[in-house]
């Protein structure tokens, strides 16, 4: 019989025991015992007295990279060159380890970058997922290599999801960049262009006209109206030779027989 610990951890030494029973009333010398799998092969010579039961221990060292699974293990017994028995039993290699994650963030002016490295330190295929939470505005300016596989809507934002499989010993690298530099530059240029257009098309002079007083002389009954016309330069340069024209509406019939006297000041 073959006695195998279950499951076998490939990171540790394993003792596999082959139990032999002599069912005959005779001594057996020079028995060849061979223990073989796809990872190792061990052979030794043993002797059995009549009706003796003996256990042979084999200390096996496996590579850490051995994948989990079931592998055949064969014990063969020969006596004087003749096969007298063999047995096959499955050796179950257990899974171990997991995913190791390393993050390397970088930041600058209106710019952030994060490099995520995931390594499968185990001996089995692992389906893994990496998530990054972003706001709706941040999502517009975020790009990655490779691209995310799915998006999950949250109450106040989104989850960007990267789903992948990692073979034993394999590494996956995800680079995520968020940059507002181009957006900010375009916004500044639009603002500057708007200011230039405003000053290009806006009027250079603002004119206001208002009545500041109205009085009547007692001596001759003449009514005096005092009017102020304000002229303001609202451009970014000096203006020369500005001419101001003020029009008095009305005609002689409107004033009956009196004509207005205009005094400039």
C-alpha positions as CSV (number, residue, x, y, z in Angstrom):
1,X,0.0,0.0,0.0
2,X,1.1,3.7,-0.6
3,X,0.3,6.1,2.2
4,X,0.3,9.8,1.0
5,X,-0.5,12.9,3.1
6,X,-3.5,14.7,1.6
7,X,-3.2,17.2,0.3
8,X,0.6,17.6,-0.3
9,X,2.1,21.0,0.2
10,X,4.8,21.4,-2.4
11,X,6.6,24.1,-0.3
12,X,7.3,21.6,2.4
13,X,9.1,18.2,2.5
14,X,6.6,15.3,2.2
15,X,6.9,11.8,3.6
16,X,5.4,9.1,1.4
17,X,5.2,5.7,3.0
18,X,5.2,2.4,1.1
19,X,3.9,-0.5,3.2
20,X,5.1,-4.0,2.3
21,X,3.7,-7.3,3.6
22,X,5.4,-10.6,3.0
23,X,2.6,-13.1,2.8
24,X,4.9,-16.1,2.4
25,X,6.7,-18.4,4.8
26,X,10.1,-17.5,3.2
27,X,12.7,-14.8,3.5
28,X,12.9,-12.4,0.6
29,X,16.1,-10.6,0.0
30,X,17.2,-8.1,-2.6
31,X,13.7,-6.8,-3.3
32,X,13.8,-3.7,-5.5
33,X,11.2,-1.0,-4.6
34,X,10.7,1.8,-7.1
35,X,8.6,4.9,-6.4
36,X,7.9,7.1,-9.4
37,X,5.8,10.1,-10.4
38,X,6.3,12.8,-13.0
39,X,8.2,14.9,-10.5
40,X,10.6,12.4,-9.0
41,X,11.8,8.7,-9.0
42,X,13.2,6.9,-6.0
43,X,14.5,3.4,-5.7
44,X,15.9,1.3,-2.9
45,X,16.6,-2.4,-2.0
46,X,14.8,-4.0,0.9
47,X,14.5,-7.4,2.6
48,X,11.5,-9.1,4.1
49,X,11.5,-11.9,6.6
50,X,8.7,-14.5,6.4
51,X,5.3,-12.8,7.1
52,X,7.0,-9.6,7.9
53,X,5.4,-6.2,7.5
54,X,7.7,-3.3,6.8
55,X,7.1,0.4,6.0
56,X,9.6,2.3,3.8
57,X,9.5,6.1,4.1
58,X,10.5,8.3,1.2
59,X,11.2,12.0,1.9
60,X,10.1,13.9,-1.2
61,X,11.0,17.5,-2.1
62,X,8.8,19.2,-4.8
63,X,9.3,22.4,-6.6
64,X,7.1,25.3,-5.4
65,X,5.8,25.8,-8.9
66,X,4.0,22.4,-9.0
67,X,0.4,23.2,-9.9
68,X,-2.4,22.0,-7.7
69,X,-4.1,18.8,-8.9
70,X,-4.0,15.1,-8.8
71,X,-1.0,13.2,-10.1
72,X,-0.4,9.4,-10.4
73,X,2.2,7.8,-8.1
74,X,3.4,4.3,-8.9
75,X,5.1,1.9,-6.6
76,X,6.8,-1.1,-8.4
77,X,8.2,-4.2,-6.7
78,X,10.6,-6.6,-8.4
79,X,12.3,-9.7,-7.1
80,X,15.3,-11.2,-8.9
81,X,14.3,-9.2,-12.0
82,X,10.7,-10.3,-11.9
83,X,7.8,-8.0,-11.4
84,X,5.9,-9.2,-8.3
85,X,3.7,-6.3,-7.7
86,X,2.8,-2.7,-8.4
87,X,0.2,-0.2,-7.2
88,X,-0.9,3.2,-8.5
89,X,-2.3,5.9,-6.2
90,X,-3.2,9.6,-6.8
91,X,-1.0,12.2,-5.1
92,X,-3.1,15.3,-4.5
93,X,-1.2,18.6,-4.6
94,X,-3.0,21.2,-2.6
95,X,-3.4,24.9,-3.5
96,X,-1.5,27.5,-1.6
97,X,-0.6,31.2,-1.6
98,X,-2.6,34.0,-3.3
99,X,-2.2,37.3,-5.1
100,X,0.4,39.8,-4.0
101,X,-0.4,43.5,-4.8
102,X,2.0,46.4,-5.1
103,X,0.9,50.0,-5.8
104,X,3.3,52.7,-7.0
105,X,1.5,56.1,-7.0
106,X,2.9,59.3,-8.7
107,X,1.5,62.8,-8.7
108,X,2.2,66.1,-10.3
109,X,0.5,69.4,-11.3
110,X,-3.1,68.4,-12.2
111,X,-1.9,64.8,-12.8
112,X,-2.0,61.5,-10.9
113,X,-0.7,58.1,-11.9
114,X,-0.8,54.8,-10.2
115,X,0.8,51.5,-11.3
116,X,-0.7,48.4,-9.8
117,X,1.3,45.1,-10.0
118,X,-0.4,41.9,-9.1
119,X,1.6,38.6,-8.8
120,X,0.3,35.1,-8.3
121,X,2.5,33.6,-5.6
122,X,0.5,30.4,-5.4
123,X,0.4,27.2,-7.5
124,X,-3.2,27.5,-8.8
125,X,-4.9,29.7,-11.4
126,X,-6.5,32.7,-9.7
127,X,-9.4,34.8,-11.1
128,X,-8.8,38.3,-9.6
129,X,-10.3,41.8,-9.9
130,X,-9.0,45.2,-9.3
131,X,-11.3,48.2,-8.6
132,X,-10.8,51.9,-8.6
133,X,-13.4,54.3,-7.4
134,X,-13.7,57.6,-9.4
135,X,-16.2,60.5,-9.6
136,X,-18.2,61.1,-12.7
137,X,-16.0,64.1,-13.6
138,X,-12.7,62.2,-12.8
139,X,-13.9,59.3,-15.1
140,X,-13.8,61.7,-18.1
141,X,-10.1,62.3,-17.7
142,X,-9.0,58.9,-16.6
143,X,-7.3,56.4,-19.0
144,X,-5.6,53.1,-18.3
145,X,-3.4,50.4,-19.9
146,X,-5.0,47.9,-20.3
147,X,-8.5,49.4,-20.5
148,X,-10.9,48.5,-17.7
149,X,-13.2,45.6,-18.5
150,X,-16.4,46.9,-16.9
151,X,-17.9,49.9,-15.0
152,X,-20.1,49.7,-11.9
153,X,-22.4,52.7,-11.2
154,X,-22.3,54.0,-7.6
155,X,-24.4,56.6,-5.8
156,X,-21.7,59.3,-6.1
157,X,-19.5,57.9,-8.8
158,X,-18.2,54.7,-10.5
159,X,-16.1,51.7,-9.9
160,X,-13.7,50.9,-12.8
161,X,-13.1,47.1,-12.8
162,X,-10.2,45.1,-14.2
163,X,-10.9,41.4,-14.3
164,X,-8.2,38.9,-15.2
165,X,-6.8,35.4,-14.6
166,X,-3.3,34.9,-13.2
167,X,-1.4,31.7,-13.9
168,X,0.9,30.5,-11.1
169,X,3.9,32.8,-11.0
170,X,2.4,35.3,-13.5
171,X,2.3,39.1,-13.0
172,X,-0.3,41.6,-14.2
173,X,0.5,45.3,-14.4
174,X,-2.3,48.0,-14.6
175,X,-1.4,51.7,-15.3
176,X,-4.0,54.3,-14.4
177,X,-3.6,58.0,-15.3
178,X,-5.8,60.9,-14.5
179,X,-4.8,64.3,-16.1
180,X,-6.6,67.6,-16.1
181,X,-3.8,69.4,-17.9
182,X,-5.2,69.4,-21.4
183,X,-8.7,70.4,-20.1
184,X,-7.3,73.2,-18.0
185,X,-5.2,74.5,-21.0
186,X,-8.2,74.5,-23.3
187,X,-10.3,76.3,-20.7
188,X,-7.7,79.0,-20.2
189,X,-7.4,79.6,-23.9
190,X,-11.2,79.9,-24.3
191,X,-11.3,82.4,-21.4
192,X,-8.5,84.5,-23.0
193,X,-10.2,84.3,-26.4
194,X,-13.4,85.4,-24.8
195,X,-11.8,88.4,-23.1
196,X,-10.0,89.4,-26.3
197,X,-13.3,89.2,-28.3
198,X,-15.1,91.2,-25.7
199,X,-12.6,94.0,-25.8
200,X,-12.5,93.8,-29.6
201,X,-16.2,94.2,-30.2
202,X,-17.3,96.2,-27.2
203,X,-17.8,100.0,-27.6
204,X,-15.0,102.2,-26.6
205,X,-17.1,105.1,-25.2
206,X,-20.0,105.1,-22.8
207,X,-22.3,108.2,-23.0
208,X,-24.9,109.2,-20.4
209,X,-27.3,112.1,-20.4
210,X,-29.3,113.3,-17.5
211,X,-31.2,116.4,-16.3
212,X,-29.7,117.7,-13.1
213,X,-31.9,120.8,-12.5
214,X,-35.1,122.5,-13.7
215,X,-35.9,126.0,-12.6
216,X,-38.0,129.1,-13.7
217,X,-36.8,132.6,-13.5
218,X,-39.2,135.0,-11.9
219,X,-38.0,138.0,-13.8
220,X,-38.9,136.9,-17.4
221,X,-40.5,133.6,-16.8
222,X,-37.8,131.7,-18.6
223,X,-37.4,128.1,-17.8
224,X,-33.8,126.8,-17.4
225,X,-33.0,123.2,-17.8
226,X,-29.5,122.0,-16.9
227,X,-28.4,118.8,-18.6
228,X,-25.1,116.9,-18.2
229,X,-23.7,114.7,-20.9
230,X,-21.1,112.3,-19.5
231,X,-18.6,110.7,-21.9
232,X,-16.4,107.9,-20.5
233,X,-13.6,106.1,-22.1
234,X,-14.0,102.3,-21.3
235,X,-11.3,101.1,-23.7
236,X,-7.7,100.2,-22.9
237,X,-6.3,103.1,-24.9
238,X,-6.4,106.8,-25.2
239,X,-9.0,108.3,-27.5
240,X,-8.3,111.5,-29.4
241,X,-10.5,113.9,-31.4
242,X,-13.8,112.6,-29.8
243,X,-16.8,114.5,-31.0
244,X,-20.0,114.7,-29.1
245,X,-23.3,115.6,-30.7
246,X,-26.4,116.4,-28.6
247,X,-29.7,116.7,-30.3
248,X,-32.6,118.8,-29.0
249,X,-35.8,117.3,-30.1
250,X,-38.7,119.5,-31.1
251,X,-39.5,122.2,-33.6
252,X,-40.6,125.9,-33.5
253,X,-44.3,125.1,-33.3
254,X,-43.7,122.9,-30.3
255,X,-42.1,125.9,-28.5
256,X,-44.7,128.2,-30.0
257,X,-43.0,131.6,-30.6
258,X,-40.0,131.0,-28.3
259,X,-36.7,129.5,-29.5
260,X,-34.5,127.8,-27.0
261,X,-31.1,129.4,-26.2
262,X,-28.4,126.7,-25.7
263,X,-25.4,127.5,-23.6
264,X,-22.5,125.1,-23.9
265,X,-20.3,124.4,-20.9
